[in-house]
Amino acid sequence: MAKQVAIHGSKPQPLPRASQKYPSGRNCEHPDCTTKLSTYNKRSKCWAHADMKVPRLRGRKPAAGSA
């Protein structure tokens, strides 16, 4: 006789929240740039003209003027 194995499952979970969308048809606001922005891009400039943001990977944020 074959060995019986129990099958375990889980309840169906709700779908994740939808990503936020921004108006379609937007262009980069930098002069002479015709790059069309994605509806998921919240910035007003394309990647080439956006200000660089450096993430803080660990530790505390340094106090102003201490560095």
Backbone hydrogen bonds in HBPLUS format (Angstrom, degrees):
<---DONOR---> <-ACCEPTOR-->    atom                        ^
c    i                          cat <-CA-CA->   ^        H-A-AA   ^      H-
h    n   atom  resd res      DA  || num        DHA   H-A  angle D-A-AA Bond
n    s   type  num  typ     dist DA aas  dist angle  dist       angle   num
A0022-TYR N   A0039-THR O   2.62 MM  17  4.87 152.4  1.70 145.6 155.2     1
A0037-LEU N   A0026-ARG O   2.87 MM  11  5.56 160.8  1.91 140.6 147.1     2
A0028-CYS N   A0035-THR O   2.96 MM   7  5.62 149.3  2.05 157.9 167.4     3
A0029-GLU N   A0044-SER O   3.07 MM  15  6.11 152.0  2.15 150.5 159.3     4
A0033-CYS N   A0030-HIS O   3.23 MM   3  5.66 151.3  2.32 138.7 135.1     5
A0041-ASN N   A0038-SER O   3.21 MM   3  5.21 161.5  2.25 102.8 108.5     6
A0049-HIS N   A0046-CYS O   3.16 MM   3  5.55 140.0  2.33 108.4 118.5     7
A0050-ALA N   A0046-CYS O   2.94 MM   4  5.89 128.6  2.21 154.8 169.7     8
A0066-SER N   A0063-ALA O   3.20 MM   3  5.62 163.3  2.23 134.9 133.2     9
